[in-house]
Amino acid sequence: MSKKMKKEHMHLIESWAFTSKNYIIFAVGVLLIALGYIVMAGGETTSTQSLT
């Protein structure tokens, strides 16, 4: 990789609004929401699982 390309690549990474920690927190949140939908989809309407 040439120096110019490497410099442009580093500039792109530095210009991102979020850090990797933000993306990890976002991914965990999306997974928790998906898990919640999966749990809510299980069981019948009058079952104990759906009432709790």
Wavefront OBJ file of the C-alpha trace (Angstrom):
o trace
v 0.000 0.000 0.000
v 1.426 3.341 -0.958
v 1.925 6.087 1.594
v -0.833 8.190 0.043
v -3.359 5.329 0.146
v -2.365 4.471 3.705
v -2.786 8.103 4.770
v -6.216 8.303 3.104
v -7.228 5.033 4.777
v -6.189 6.327 8.205
v -8.049 9.595 7.583
v -11.210 7.631 6.752
v -10.981 5.601 9.961
v -10.370 8.702 12.066
v -13.367 10.465 10.531
v -15.883 7.822 11.663
v -18.345 9.193 14.198
v -18.391 6.108 16.407
v -15.686 3.962 17.951
v -15.652 0.182 17.890
v -17.066 0.162 21.429
v -20.175 1.967 20.160
v -20.681 -0.617 17.434
v -20.321 -3.475 19.932
v -22.917 -1.908 22.245
v -25.235 -1.378 19.263
v -24.849 -5.012 18.147
v -25.581 -6.298 21.664
v -28.714 -4.144 21.778
v -29.941 -5.442 18.422
v -29.331 -9.032 19.538
v -31.266 -8.447 22.768
v -34.198 -7.005 20.841
v -34.164 -9.981 18.453
v -34.002 -12.384 21.405
v -36.973 -10.613 22.992
v -39.036 -11.040 19.836
v -38.113 -14.728 19.679
v -39.143 -15.250 23.311
v -42.415 -13.369 22.811
v -43.243 -15.460 19.737
v -43.167 -18.699 21.708
v -46.155 -20.152 23.514
v -49.889 -19.714 23.211
v -51.796 -16.636 24.320
v -52.988 -18.172 27.598
v -49.779 -20.019 28.452
v -47.744 -19.178 31.539
v -44.796 -18.165 29.374
v -46.741 -15.437 27.590
v -48.348 -14.136 30.809
v -45.055 -13.546 32.640
l 1 2 3 4 5 6 7 8 9 10 11 12 13 14 15 16 17 18 19 20 21 22 23 24 25 26 27 28 29 30 31 32 33 34 35 36 37 38 39 40 41 42 43 44 45 46 47 48 49 50 51 52
